[in-house]
Amino acid sequence: MADTVAEPAEAPPAVRHAEEVMGTVFSFDVRGGEPGAVRGALDAAVAGLHRVDEVFSTYREDSEVSRLARGELTVADCAPEVGEVLRLGARAERTSDGWFSLRHQGRLDPTGIVKGWAAERAARLLAEVPGVCGVSVNGGGDVQLLGVPAPGRPWRVGVADPLRPGGLAAVISTAGVSELAVATSGTAERGAHIVDPRTGRPAVTDLVAVTVVAPRLTWADCWATAAFAMGSRAGLAWLDPLPDTEALLITAGDEVRCTGGLAARLG
């Protein structure tokens, strides 16, 4: 889990909103721009999240993904977003050598990529509003950051310590970059919910949390899930050479492992 760290009072006027959707809370923080235009874009972004839930929910029997899984629809019959997400998911499967999967117990289930993709898409929609200088979209603890909250100031995101409730394991800064995402997979908040795609059962590893930092939340979310299923040694060895990707891995024994470039993102 991660939270955007509060900025000083002199930051540009902000439009903030929290929306319950997709089984979690999405929090928006938009800096700059004309408030009316920002709120119009925010309404569109929120409507887009609810639309994603309607199309992709595996809990709704009438969703397009559920109907696709049952063979009642083809991808061509579905909304264009379905094909886009499935293509991205297939890329994640290839990159992770199958440790990220679009299937659960043999059934199509793109849940592992949808939330990050949807939050990133919402953030980019808001960043297009004239005058907006910074956007933070936090989807259940996974954050997409664009721009800056104020001139000369980076966004800063606190990463929760899974072994010390209320504490922080790290603070991630966007200093020097225009876009950054922070995604965490682990057992602290939701228990053993990450599946080992080889067995179809909950992943049993030495890890309690993996936080991945990358430009796009779509990939940061996927990579955190895949690395957690791998375990600390294999996960770190896989993550370290990935381009523009850094990570913090915490084991049940309170051992902290990180990629070689993570220090440059701390702040």
C-alpha contacts under 8 A as a table, 3 or more apart, distances in Angstrom:
res1	aa1	res2	aa2	distance
1	M	140	G	7.35
1	M	141	G	4.27
1	M	142	D	6.55
1	M	159	V	6.13
1	M	160	A	5.61
1	M	183	A	7.48
1	M	184	T	5.81
1	M	185	S	7.97
1	M	189	E	7.89
2	A	141	G	4.70
2	A	142	D	6.29
2	A	143	V	7.16
2	A	157	V	6.33
2	A	158	G	5.42
2	A	159	V	4.55
2	A	160	A	5.89
2	A	182	V	7.47
2	A	183	A	7.66
2	A	184	T	7.60
3	D	138	N	7.50
3	D	141	G	6.45
3	D	143	V	7.79
3	D	157	V	5.51
3	D	158	G	5.37
3	D	159	V	6.89
4	T	136	S	7.73
4	T	155	W	7.23
4	T	156	R	5.92
4	T	157	V	4.36
4	T	158	G	6.28
5	V	155	W	7.49
5	V	156	R	5.38
5	V	157	V	5.36
5	V	158	G	6.25
7	E	11	A	6.65
7	E	149	P	7.49
8	P	11	A	5.94
11	A	31	R	7.97
11	A	149	P	6.50
11	A	150	A	5.14
12	P	31	R	5.86
12	P	32	G	5.63
12	P	149	P	7.15
12	P	150	A	6.01
13	P	31	R	5.99
13	P	32	G	5.89
14	A	29	D	6.46
14	A	30	V	5.43
14	A	31	R	4.57
14	A	32	G	6.44
15	V	28	F	7.74
15	V	29	D	5.89
15	V	30	V	5.17
15	V	31	R	6.62
15	V	35	P	7.05
15	V	38	V	7.34
15	V	39	R	7.43
16	R	27	S	7.39
16	R	28	F	5.27
16	R	29	D	4.59
16	R	30	V	6.37
17	H	27	S	5.80
17	H	28	F	5.10
17	H	29	D	6.90
18	A	25	V	6.50
18	A	26	F	5.59
18	A	27	S	4.36
18	A	28	F	6.22
19	E	25	V	5.49
19	E	26	F	5.20
19	E	27	S	6.50
19	E	46	V	7.31
20	E	23	G	6.98
20	E	24	T	5.72
20	E	25	V	4.45
20	E	26	F	6.36
21	V	24	T	5.65
21	V	25	V	6.14
21	V	26	F	7.12
21	V	49	L	7.04
21	V	50	H	6.36
21	V	53	D	7.27
22	M	25	V	7.85
22	M	49	L	7.76
22	M	50	H	7.43
22	M	53	D	5.56
22	M	57	S	7.68
22	M	115	K	7.76
24	T	139	G	7.18
24	T	140	G	5.51
25	V	139	G	6.16
25	V	140	G	5.48
26	F	119	A	7.91
26	F	137	V	6.85
26	F	138	N	5.45
26	F	139	G	4.35
26	F	140	G	6.10
27	S	136	S	7.93
27	S	137	V	5.71
27	S	138	N	4.98
27	S	139	G	6.50
28	F	135	V	7.53
28	F	136	S	5.84
28	F	137	V	4.74
28	F	138	N	6.52
29	D	135	V	5.85
29	D	136	S	5.06
29	D	137	V	6.53
30	V	38	V	7.62
30	V	126	L	7.49
30	V	132	V	7.13
30	V	134	G	5.96
30	V	135	V	4.62
30	V	136	S	6.43
30	V	149	P	7.99
31	R	132	V	5.80
31	R	133	C	5.77
31	R	134	G	5.03
31	R	135	V	6.29
31	R	149	P	5.75
31	R	150	A	7.52
32	G	35	P	7.92
32	G	131	G	5.74
32	G	132	V	4.35
32	G	133	C	5.50
32	G	134	G	7.08
33	G	37	A	7.23
33	G	38	V	6.38
33	G	129	V	6.71
33	G	130	P	5.91
33	G	131	G	4.01
33	G	132	V	4.32
33	G	133	C	7.42
34	E	37	A	5.43
34	E	38	V	6.15
34	E	130	P	7.72
34	E	131	G	6.96
34	E	132	V	7.99
35	P	38	V	4.97
35	P	39	R	6.03
36	G	39	R	5.18
36	G	40	G	6.20
37	A	40	G	5.07
37	A	41	A	6.28
37	A	129	V	6.92
38	V	41	A	5.15
38	V	42	L	6.01
38	V	126	L	7.09
38	V	129	V	6.51
39	R	42	L	4.78
39	R	43	D	6.08
40	G	43	D	5.17
40	G	44	A	6.45
41	A	44	A	5.01
41	A	45	A	6.12
41	A	125	L	7.14
41	A	126	L	5.90
41	A	129	V	7.27
42	L	45	A	4.93
42	L	46	V	6.10
42	L	126	L	6.65
43	D	46	V	5.21
43	D	47	A	6.10
44	A	47	A	5.07
44	A	48	G	6.07
45	A	48	G	4.97
45	A	49	L	6.43
45	A	122	A	5.10
45	A	123	A	7.98
45	A	125	L	6.86
45	A	126	L	7.36
46	V	49	L	5.11
46	V	50	H	6.50
46	V	122	A	7.69
47	A	50	H	5.20
47	A	51	R	6.18
48	G	51	R	4.96
48	G	52	V	6.18
48	G	122	A	7.47
49	L	52	V	5.01
49	L	53	D	6.33
49	L	118	A	6.52
49	L	119	A	7.89
49	L	122	A	7.62
50	H	53	D	5.00
50	H	54	E	6.29
51	R	54	E	5.05
51	R	55	V	6.24
52	V	55	V	5.15
52	V	56	F	5.81
52	V	57	S	7.79
52	V	118	A	7.23
53	D	56	F	5.38
53	D	57	S	5.23
54	E	57	S	5.99
54	E	60	R	7.63
54	E	63	S	5.74
54	E	64	E	7.83
55	V	63	S	4.95
55	V	64	E	5.07
55	V	65	V	6.29
55	V	79	A	7.85
55	V	82	V	7.89
56	F	63	S	6.16
56	F	64	E	6.43
56	F	65	V	5.14
56	F	66	S	7.54
56	F	82	V	7.72
56	F	110	P	7.61
56	F	111	T	7.66
56	F	114	V	7.60
57	S	60	R	5.61
57	S	63	S	6.13
57	S	65	V	6.88
57	S	66	S	7.34
57	S	111	T	7.72
58	T	61	E	7.19
58	T	63	S	7.21
58	T	65	V	6.70
58	T	66	S	5.66
58	T	109	D	6.87
58	T	111	T	7.70
59	Y	66	S	7.95
60	R	63	S	5.39
60	R	66	S	6.93
61	E	66	S	5.71
61	E	67	R	7.08
62	D	66	S	6.48
62	D	67	R	6.43
63	S	66	S	5.24
63	S	67	R	6.25
64	E	67	R	5.07
64	E	68	L	5.89
64	E	73	L	7.49
64	E	78	C	6.32
64	E	79	A	7.98
65	V	68	L	4.88
65	V	69	A	6.06
65	V	82	V	7.65
65	V	108	L	7.73
65	V	109	D	7.77
66	S	69	A	5.09
66	S	70	R	6.37
67	R	70	R	5.09
67	R	71	G	6.29
67	R	72	E	5.17
67	R	73	L	5.87
68	L	71	G	5.09
68	L	72	E	5.71
68	L	73	L	4.73
68	L	74	T	6.05
68	L	75	V	7.11
69	A	72	E	7.63
69	A	107	R	6.41
69	A	108	L	5.41
70	R	73	L	7.81
71	G	74	T	6.99
73	L	76	A	7.96
73	L	77	D	5.82
73	L	78	C	7.03
74	T	77	D	5.15
74	T	78	C	6.74
75	V	78	C	5.23
75	V	82	V	6.93
75	V	83	G	6.12
76	A	79	A	7.81
76	A	80	P	7.88
76	A	83	G	7.71
78	C	81	E	7.98
78	C	82	V	6.31
78	C	83	G	7.68
79	A	82	V	5.69
79	A	83	G	7.54
80	P	83	G	5.54
80	P	84	E	6.49
81	E	84	E	4.94
81	E	85	V	6.10
82	V	85	V	5.26
82	V	86	L	6.15
83	G	86	L	5.14
83	G	87	R	6.11
84	E	87	R	5.23
84	E	88	L	6.29
85	V	88	L	5.06
85	V	89	G	5.99
85	V	110	P	7.65
85	V	113	I	7.52
85	V	114	V	7.12
85	V	117	W	7.87
86	L	89	G	4.93
86	L	90	A	6.05
86	L	102	L	7.76
86	L	110	P	7.29
87	R	90	A	5.11
87	R	91	R	6.33
88	L	91	R	5.07
88	L	92	A	6.29
89	G	92	A	4.94
89	G	93	E	6.20
89	G	101	S	7.38
89	G	102	L	6.22
89	G	110	P	7.20
89	G	113	I	6.64
90	A	93	E	5.00
90	A	94	R	6.32
90	A	101	S	7.99
90	A	102	L	7.39
91	R	94	R	5.15
91	R	95	T	6.13
92	A	95	T	5.11
92	A	96	S	6.03
92	A	100	F	6.32
92	A	101	S	7.76
92	A	219	W	7.60
92	A	222	C	6.83
92	A	223	W	7.94
93	E	96	S	5.31
93	E	97	D	5.89
93	E	98	G	4.69
93	E	99	W	6.67
93	E	100	F	5.12
93	E	101	S	5.67
93	E	102	L	7.62
94	R	97	D	5.08
94	R	98	G	6.23
95	T	98	G	7.72
96	S	99	W	5.30
96	S	100	F	6.01
96	S	223	W	7.63
96	S	226	A	6.71
97	D	100	F	7.64
98	G	101	S	6.00
98	G	197	P	7.27
99	W	196	D	7.30
99	W	197	P	6.16
99	W	198	R	7.89
99	W	226	A	4.97
99	W	227	A	7.62
99	W	229	A	6.79
99	W	230	M	7.09
100	F	197	P	7.20
100	F	222	C	6.63
100	F	223	W	7.60
100	F	225	T	6.81
100	F	226	A	4.85
101	S	104	H	7.61
101	S	110	P	7.89
101	S	112	G	7.82
101	S	197	P	6.39
102	L	108	L	6.01
102	L	109	D	5.26
102	L	110	P	4.82
102	L	111	T	7.62
102	L	112	G	7.29
103	R	106	G	5.72
103	R	107	R	5.18
103	R	108	L	4.48
103	R	109	D	4.79
103	R	110	P	6.89
104	H	107	R	5.26
104	H	108	L	6.50
104	H	109	D	5.87
104	H	195	V	8.00
104	H	197	P	7.54
104	H	200	G	6.61
105	Q	200	G	5.63
109	D	112	G	7.73
110	P	113	I	5.84
110	P	114	V	6.24
111	T	114	V	5.32
111	T	115	K	7.10
112	G	115	K	7.19
112	G	221	D	7.65
112	G	222	C	6.61
112	G	225	T	7.63
113	I	116	G	5.84
113	I	117	W	6.15
113	I	218	T	6.44
113	I	221	D	6.85
113	I	222	C	6.02
114	V	117	W	5.15
114	V	118	A	5.91
114	V	218	T	7.89
115	K	118	A	5.14
115	K	119	A	6.14
115	K	139	G	7.06
116	G	119	A	5.22
116	G	120	E	6.12
116	G	139	G	7.37
116	G	142	D	7.20
116	G	217	L	5.21
116	G	218	T	4.67
116	G	219	W	7.75
116	G	220	A	7.90
116	G	221	D	5.82
117	W	120	E	5.22
117	W	121	R	6.12
117	W	217	L	6.52
117	W	218	T	4.45
118	A	121	R	5.09
118	A	122	A	6.18
119	A	122	A	5.12
119	A	123	A	6.22
119	A	137	V	6.25
119	A	138	N	7.21
119	A	139	G	6.12
119	A	143	V	7.74
119	A	144	Q	6.86
119	A	217	L	7.48
120	E	123	A	5.11
120	E	124	R	6.29
120	E	137	V	7.50
120	E	144	Q	5.77
120	E	216	R	6.93
120	E	217	L	5.78
120	E	218	T	6.65
121	R	124	R	5.25
121	R	125	L	6.30
122	A	125	L	5.17
122	A	126	L	6.45
122	A	137	V	7.50
123	A	126	L	5.26
123	A	127	A	6.23
123	A	135	V	6.24
123	A	136	S	6.79
123	A	137	V	5.83
123	A	144	Q	6.74
123	A	145	L	7.51
123	A	146	L	7.35
124	R	127	A	4.99
124	R	128	E	6.53
124	R	146	L	7.73
125	L	128	E	5.53
125	L	129	V	7.55
126	L	129	V	5.74
126	L	132	V	7.83
126	L	135	V	6.97
127	A	130	P	7.98
127	A	132	V	6.07
127	A	133	C	7.46
127	A	134	G	6.93
127	A	135	V	6.25
127	A	146	L	7.15
128	E	132	V	7.42
129	V	132	V	5.80
132	V	135	V	7.67
133	C	147	G	5.61
133	C	148	V	5.82
133	C	149	P	6.60
133	C	150	A	7.14
134	G	145	L	7.50
134	G	146	L	5.49
134	G	147	G	4.28
134	G	148	V	4.45
134	G	149	P	4.92
134	G	150	A	7.44
135	V	144	Q	7.92
135	V	145	L	5.74
135	V	146	L	5.09
135	V	147	G	6.49
135	V	148	V	7.38
135	V	149	P	7.32
136	S	143	V	6.80
136	S	144	Q	5.79
136	S	145	L	4.65
136	S	146	L	6.58
137	V	143	V	5.60
137	V	144	Q	5.33
137	V	145	L	6.68
138	N	141	G	5.74
138	N	142	D	5.46
138	N	143	V	4.27
138	N	144	Q	6.51
139	G	142	D	5.20
139	G	143	V	6.24
141	G	183	A	7.21
141	G	184	T	7.44
142	D	181	A	7.54
142	D	182	V	5.76
142	D	183	A	4.46
142	D	184	T	6.47
142	D	217	L	7.54
142	D	221	D	7.44
143	V	181	A	5.46
143	V	182	V	5.21
143	V	183	A	6.42
143	V	217	L	6.95
144	Q	179	E	7.64
144	Q	180	L	6.18
144	Q	181	A	4.42
144	Q	182	V	6.71
144	Q	216	R	7.04
144	Q	217	L	5.70
145	L	155	W	7.25
145	L	174	T	7.92
145	L	179	E	5.57
145	L	180	L	5.20
145	L	181	A	5.85
146	L	178	S	5.77
146	L	179	E	4.45
146	L	180	L	6.62
147	G	177	V	7.99
147	G	178	S	4.89
147	G	179	E	6.21
148	V	151	P	6.66
148	V	152	G	7.64
148	V	153	R	6.25
148	V	154	P	5.33
148	V	155	W	5.99
148	V	178	S	7.39
149	P	153	R	6.50
149	P	154	P	6.55
149	P	155	W	6.13
150	A	153	R	5.40
150	A	154	P	7.50
153	R	175	A	7.51
154	P	173	S	6.24
154	P	174	T	5.16
154	P	175	A	5.04
155	W	173	S	5.85
155	W	174	T	5.44
155	W	175	A	7.49
156	R	171	V	6.48
156	R	172	I	5.53
156	R	173	S	4.50
156	R	174	T	6.54
156	R	267	G	7.15
157	V	171	V	5.44
157	V	172	I	5.03
157	V	173	S	6.49
157	V	182	V	7.91
158	G	168	L	6.24
158	G	169	A	7.68
158	G	170	A	6.05
158	G	171	V	4.40
158	G	172	I	6.35
159	V	168	L	5.52
159	V	169	A	5.60
159	V	170	A	5.29
159	V	171	V	5.97
159	V	172	I	7.46
159	V	211	T	7.87
160	A	165	P	7.60
160	A	166	G	7.12
160	A	167	G	6.05
160	A	168	L	4.51
160	A	169	A	5.61
160	A	170	A	7.46
161	D	164	R	5.38
161	D	165	P	6.51
161	D	166	G	7.35
161	D	167	G	5.37
161	D	168	L	4.72
161	D	169	A	4.41
161	D	170	A	7.84
162	P	165	P	6.51
162	P	169	A	7.87
162	P	188	A	5.54
162	P	208	V	6.85
162	P	209	A	6.77
163	L	188	A	7.85
163	L	254	D	7.43
164	R	167	G	5.47
164	R	168	L	7.89
168	L	171	V	7.32
170	A	266	L	7.03
171	V	266	L	5.69
171	V	267	G	5.61
172	I	265	R	5.60
172	I	266	L	4.64
172	I	267	G	5.58
173	S	265	R	5.50
173	S	266	L	5.63
173	S	267	G	5.02
174	T	177	V	5.61
174	T	178	S	7.19
174	T	179	E	7.19
174	T	180	L	6.31
174	T	265	R	6.93
175	A	265	R	7.55
177	V	180	L	7.12
179	E	215	P	5.40
179	E	216	R	7.48
180	L	213	V	6.94
180	L	214	A	5.68
180	L	215	P	4.13
180	L	216	R	6.33
180	L	217	L	7.71
181	A	212	V	7.99
181	A	213	V	5.60
181	A	214	A	5.29
181	A	215	P	5.39
181	A	216	R	5.48
181	A	217	L	4.90
181	A	220	A	6.60
182	V	211	T	6.82
182	V	212	V	5.78
182	V	213	V	4.70
182	V	214	A	6.76
182	V	217	L	6.79
182	V	220	A	6.56
182	V	221	D	7.90
183	A	211	T	5.49
183	A	212	V	5.34
183	A	213	V	6.68
183	A	217	L	6.90
183	A	220	A	5.58
183	A	221	D	5.15
183	A	224	A	6.61
184	T	209	A	6.67
184	T	210	V	5.46
184	T	211	T	4.16
184	T	212	V	6.35
184	T	221	D	7.01
184	T	224	A	6.00
184	T	225	T	7.92
185	S	194	I	8.00
185	S	209	A	5.61
185	S	210	V	5.34
185	S	211	T	6.55
185	S	221	D	7.67
185	S	224	A	5.48
185	S	225	T	5.55
185	S	228	F	6.72
186	G	189	E	7.33
186	G	190	R	7.68
186	G	191	G	7.57
186	G	192	A	7.76
186	G	194	I	7.66
186	G	207	L	7.50
186	G	208	V	5.21
186	G	209	A	4.06
186	G	210	V	6.28
186	G	228	F	7.06
187	T	190	R	5.58
187	T	191	G	4.23
187	T	192	A	5.39
187	T	193	H	7.19
187	T	208	V	5.59
187	T	209	A	6.70
188	A	191	G	5.96
188	A	208	V	6.83
188	A	209	A	7.57
190	R	193	H	6.45
192	A	202	P	5.94
192	A	203	A	7.22
193	H	202	P	6.10
193	H	203	A	7.94
194	I	202	P	5.55
194	I	203	A	5.78
194	I	225	T	7.02
194	I	228	F	7.79
194	I	229	A	6.94
195	V	199	T	7.98
195	V	200	G	5.98
195	V	201	R	5.38
195	V	202	P	4.28
195	V	203	A	4.99
195	V	229	A	6.95
196	D	199	T	5.64
196	D	200	G	5.59
196	D	201	R	5.71
196	D	202	P	5.77
196	D	203	A	4.51
196	D	204	V	7.83
196	D	229	A	5.62
197	P	200	G	5.15
197	P	201	R	7.52
203	A	228	F	7.87
203	A	229	A	5.39
204	V	229	A	7.45
205	T	228	F	7.46
205	T	229	A	6.86
205	T	230	M	7.24
205	T	231	G	4.97
205	T	232	S	7.64
206	D	231	G	5.94
206	D	232	S	6.55
206	D	251	T	5.43
206	D	252	A	5.84
206	D	253	G	7.81
207	L	210	V	7.42
207	L	228	F	6.59
207	L	231	G	6.05
207	L	232	S	6.13
207	L	249	L	7.17
207	L	250	I	5.87
207	L	251	T	4.06
207	L	252	A	5.58
208	V	250	I	5.92
208	V	251	T	5.31
208	V	252	A	5.45
209	A	228	F	7.05
209	A	249	L	5.97
209	A	250	I	5.37
209	A	251	T	7.01
210	V	224	A	5.63
210	V	225	T	7.80
210	V	227	A	7.09
210	V	228	F	6.01
210	V	247	A	7.00
210	V	248	L	5.84
210	V	249	L	4.54
210	V	250	I	6.47
211	T	224	A	6.08
211	T	247	A	5.47
211	T	248	L	5.14
211	T	249	L	6.42
212	V	220	A	5.40
212	V	221	D	7.35
212	V	223	W	6.91
212	V	224	A	5.56
212	V	245	T	7.00
212	V	246	E	5.84
212	V	247	A	4.35
212	V	248	L	6.58
213	V	220	A	6.12
213	V	245	T	5.77
213	V	246	E	5.12
213	V	247	A	5.89
214	A	217	L	7.00
214	A	219	W	7.31
214	A	220	A	5.57
214	A	244	D	5.88
214	A	245	T	4.76
214	A	246	E	6.60
215	P	220	A	7.80
215	P	244	D	7.07
215	P	245	T	7.80
216	R	219	W	5.74
216	R	220	A	6.28
217	L	220	A	4.82
217	L	221	D	5.79
218	T	221	D	5.72
218	T	222	C	6.61
219	W	222	C	5.05
219	W	223	W	5.95
220	A	223	W	5.22
220	A	224	A	6.10
220	A	245	T	7.88
221	D	224	A	5.33
221	D	225	T	6.43
222	C	225	T	5.29
222	C	226	A	6.23
223	W	226	A	5.08
223	W	227	A	5.94
223	W	239	L	7.73
224	A	227	A	5.27
224	A	228	F	6.12
225	T	228	F	5.29
225	T	229	A	6.48
226	A	229	A	5.28
226	A	230	M	6.44
226	A	235	G	7.70
227	A	230	M	5.01
227	A	231	G	6.44
227	A	232	S	7.50
227	A	234	A	7.58
227	A	235	G	4.33
227	A	236	L	7.30
227	A	238	W	7.60
227	A	239	L	7.33
228	F	231	G	5.46
228	F	232	S	7.25
228	F	235	G	6.71
229	A	235	G	7.88
230	M	233	R	7.85
230	M	234	A	5.67
230	M	235	G	5.19
231	G	234	A	5.84
231	G	235	G	5.47
232	S	235	G	5.08
232	S	236	L	5.85
232	S	249	L	6.64
232	S	250	I	7.87
232	S	251	T	7.13
232	S	257	R	7.71
233	R	236	L	5.42
233	R	237	A	6.22
234	A	237	A	5.10
234	A	238	W	6.13
235	G	238	W	5.19
235	G	239	L	6.06
236	L	239	L	5.09
236	L	240	D	5.86
236	L	247	A	7.85
236	L	249	L	7.61
236	L	257	R	7.55
236	L	258	C	7.14
236	L	259	T	6.76
237	A	240	D	5.65
237	A	241	P	7.56
238	W	241	P	6.62
238	W	242	L	7.23
239	L	242	L	5.40
239	L	245	T	7.10
239	L	246	E	7.17
239	L	247	A	7.16
239	L	259	T	7.22
240	D	245	T	7.38
240	D	246	E	6.84
240	D	247	A	7.79
240	D	259	T	5.10
240	D	260	G	6.75
241	P	245	T	7.94
242	L	245	T	5.62
246	E	258	C	7.51
246	E	259	T	5.51
246	E	260	G	7.54
246	E	261	G	6.20
246	E	262	L	5.23
247	A	258	C	5.50
247	A	259	T	5.48
247	A	262	L	6.41
248	L	256	V	7.07
248	L	257	R	5.95
248	L	258	C	4.49
248	L	259	T	6.88
248	L	262	L	7.56
249	L	256	V	5.75
249	L	257	R	5.04
249	L	258	C	5.96
250	I	254	D	6.19
250	I	255	E	5.69
250	I	256	V	4.69
250	I	257	R	6.42
251	T	254	D	5.25
251	T	255	E	5.22
251	T	256	V	6.61
252	A	255	E	7.34
258	C	262	L	6.58
259	T	262	L	5.66
260	G	263	A	7.48
261	G	264	A	5.84
261	G	265	R	7.57
262	L	265	R	5.40
262	L	266	L	6.76
263	A	266	L	5.29
